[in-house]
Amino acid sequence: MRTHTTRSLHDEHMATLALLGRLETLLGRHGPAARPDTTSAPVAALLRDLVHAVALEVGPHFAFEESHLFPLLTDAGEREMVALLLEEHAELLPRAGRLAELAQEGQLRGFGAAEWAEFHAAGAALTGALTAHVEKEEMAMLPALDVLLDAETDGRFAMEYAELR
């Protein structure tokens, strides 16, 4: 990563992938019918981190990309990439929001059988889709931005992104 902006986005992508890895581990240990103990420290921490990540990271991350980076990429001729990423944002944000709601409910009341089955399915679906999305951004969007961002724009974008976090 050559620019401050792309380094910040990359770091957030890596944190997201680490969180998704923790979620995958939980889902792998507990099938759809095998509820975890939400009072155990690792499970409680994961649920808290999921709620936090969706509220304070995923939404602002997508909003920043859409308002600052996608116009730059579109102007550079990357319309197809931007259209695909926008479509994925529109699909991922509600999924992430629902998973965060379920995680918060699990924190407060634990999981009943139906709630755990829904959380398990939602978590598995989001993990696959969000991982694929991050990989696309890492392989295509961030390298394109490293070329497109001049020092002045990079500095301004990096400051604006830092203020969102």
DAVENZI-V470168 format. One record per backbone hydrogen bond with DSSP energy under -1.0 kcal/mol. CO is the residue of the C=O (numbers start at 0). NH is the residue of the N-H. E is the energy in kcal/mol with one decimal. If there is no record, write none. Layout:
CO,NH,E
CO,NH,E
This chain:
2,6,-2.0
3,7,-2.3
4,8,-2.3
5,9,-2.7
6,10,-2.7
7,11,-2.1
8,12,-2.6
9,13,-2.5
10,14,-2.0
11,15,-2.3
12,16,-2.6
13,17,-2.1
14,18,-2.2
15,19,-2.7
16,20,-2.1
17,21,-1.9
18,22,-2.2
19,23,-2.8
20,24,-2.1
21,25,-2.1
22,26,-2.7
23,27,-2.5
24,28,-1.9
25,29,-1.8
30,33,-1.8
36,39,-1.5
39,43,-2.9
40,44,-2.5
41,45,-2.1
42,46,-2.6
43,47,-2.3
44,48,-2.7
45,49,-2.4
46,50,-2.1
47,51,-2.4
48,52,-2.8
49,53,-2.2
50,54,-2.1
51,55,-3.0
52,56,-1.9
52,57,-2.8
53,58,-1.3
56,60,-2.7
57,61,-2.7
58,62,-2.7
59,63,-2.6
60,64,-2.2
61,65,-2.7
62,66,-2.5
63,67,-2.6
64,69,-3.2
68,72,-2.5
69,73,-2.9
70,74,-2.5
71,75,-1.1
72,77,-2.7
73,76,-2.0
77,81,-2.3
78,82,-2.7
79,83,-2.3
80,84,-2.6
81,85,-2.7
82,86,-2.1
83,87,-2.3
84,88,-2.6
85,89,-2.3
86,90,-1.4
87,91,-3.2
88,92,-2.4
90,94,-1.1
91,95,-3.1
92,96,-2.6
93,97,-2.5
94,98,-2.4
95,99,-2.4
96,100,-2.1
97,101,-2.5
98,102,-2.6
99,103,-2.6
100,104,-2.5
101,105,-2.5
102,106,-2.2
103,107,-2.1
104,108,-3.0
105,109,-1.7
111,115,-2.8
112,116,-2.2
113,117,-2.2
114,118,-2.8
115,119,-3.2
116,120,-2.3
117,121,-2.9
118,122,-3.1
119,123,-2.4
120,124,-2.3
121,125,-2.6
122,126,-2.6
123,127,-1.8
124,128,-2.1
125,129,-3.2
126,130,-1.9
127,131,-1.9
128,132,-2.0
129,133,-2.7
130,134,-2.3
131,135,-1.9
132,136,-2.3
133,137,-2.7
134,138,-2.4
135,139,-2.6
136,141,-3.0
139,143,-1.6
140,144,-2.5
141,145,-2.3
142,146,-1.1
143,147,-2.1
144,148,-2.9
149,153,-2.9
150,154,-2.4
151,155,-2.2
152,156,-3.1
153,157,-3.0
154,158,-2.0
155,159,-2.4
156,160,-2.8
157,161,-2.3
158,162,-1.8
